[in-house]
Amino acid sequence: MQPLSGIRVIDVSRVVAGPFCTFRLALQGADVIKIEMPGKGDPVRWSPAGSDTHYRTRGMATNYMPQNSNKRSLTLDLKNEEGKAVFRQRLRNRYTYLNEQLEGKAFLMGDSFSVPDAYLFTVTNWAPRVGVEITDLANVQAFMARMAARPAVQAAMKAEGLLK
């Protein structure tokens, strides 16, 4: 069994860094679902850099394939309300799962702060901005409060202009 088996990741990243990071999660067993634009997909699909024409013209440029293998793909138009509603519901499902996983834990990996906690805090701060309702998820809210109370987090947020 792989370390991330049973974990689902929604990947809305594009181009290089994000797809590479979620590819690494997929290699560890995570079920990664890549959200792609209708009719276009990730711009790297069509990149001529280092590509064999046969694959590039089919949306599978050689620099796209290694970053996105081991992932499933979902075409979703995030510019219309129907696509946004589907996306919000998928995110809500992930936060519900996360709420269950945080039961009885101070942090994602147990009692100690770790890098995934910092990422989760950063990403979760965006949930209200994209219309994902999480205020009823008690464990997620408690986690966010613990993270926001950390002096280093407060200093970073002040430096970014997110706190006064």
N, C-alpha and C positions, 0 to 999 in steps of 0.2 A: 504494500500500500504506500502511495506517495504522500508526502507531508500535507499537501493541500487538497487531497481527494475530498470531495463533498463540498468544496468551497466554490461558489459561483462568483465570477467577476464580470462586471459590465464595462466594456472597453469603448470609450468614445474618443480615444486619442487618434491622432493622425500623424503621418510622416514618419519620423524615426524614433525618437526617444520613448514616447508612450507605448507604441506598438512593441518595441523591444522589451520594455519592462513587463508588459502583460504577457508577452511570449515566454519570458522567464517564469512567470507564475504558472502558465500552462504546462511548462516542462516539469513543474513540481506537482502536477496533478489537478490544478484548478480548472474548472469548467469556464473558459473565457468566451464570452459572447461579444463579438466586435460589432458595434453599431455602425452601419455605413449608409451614405447618402444614396437615394434612389438614382439609378442611371449613371452614377459616377464612382461611388465607393471611395476608398482612400486614394488620394492623388498619386501615391507611390505605385499603385497598380499600373499606371500608364507611363511610368518613368522610363525614358530611353537609356538612362545610365546603366551600362553593363548588361543590357537586356538583349536577349534573343528575340528577334522580331516576331517569331511564331507565338511566343508566350505573351509578350507585351501587348500585341494587338488583341489579345483575349483577356486583358485585364489582370495578367499574372506576371508582371515584370519580375525579373530575377532578384531584384532587391526588395520586392514586396514579399515574396514567398518565405524567406527565412524569418522575417519579423512577424509573420502572421500564421505560421503553421501551428497545428494543434489547437486552433481556435474554431469556434462556430461563428457564422456571420448572420446578421439580421439587418435587412434593409429597412430603414425607418426614416421618414421625412420629419426631422425635428423643426421644420419651419411651419408646419401646419398643426392645428390643435389636436387632431386625431393622433398624429405621431407623438406629440408631446405627452398626451394622456397615457399612451402605451408606455413610453419611457418613464414617466413618473411612477406608474404602477409597478414597473420592474424594479425601480430604485426602492420604492416603498417595501416591496417583498424582500429585498436585500437587507434593508434596515430592520425589518421584523425578525429576520433570521439573526442578524447581529444582536438585537435586543435579547434574544434567547441565549446567545453565546456569552453575553456579558453577565448573565445571571450569576451572582455570587463572586464576581471578579472585579478587582479594582481597575485592571487594564486588560487589553486583549490577550496577552500571553500569561496572565495570572496576576501576581501581586507586584510586579516590577514594571516600570515604564520601559518601553522599547520603541524602536523606530516606527513600527506599524501604528503605534498609538499617535505619534505625531502626524502621520499621513491621514489617519482616520479623523483626527480633530480638524485638520485643514479641509479635507473633502466635505465633512459633515457640516461645516460652517456654511457651505454653499447650498445645502438642502433647502432651506427656506427661500433662498433667492431663485431657485428653479421650480418652486411650487411643490416640493415634496414635504408632506406633513409628517413630522416626527415627534411633535410635542407630547403625544400620548405614550411614547415608548420610554418607560421609566428608567430602564437600565442605560439606554443611550443618553438620556438627559443627565443622569447621575455621572456618567463617564465624561460628558462634555463639561459639566460643572467642575469635576476634579481636574481636568486638563486646563480649563480656563483659570483655575486658582493657582496653577504652578507659576512661580516667579519668572522663570525663563520664558514661558508662553506669554505672560503679560508683557515682558520686555520686548519680545519679538513683535507682538501685535502693536505695541506703541510705536516701535520703529517703523512699522509698515503703515502707520496712520490709521489702524483699525480700532485703536483705543485712545482715549484722551487722557 
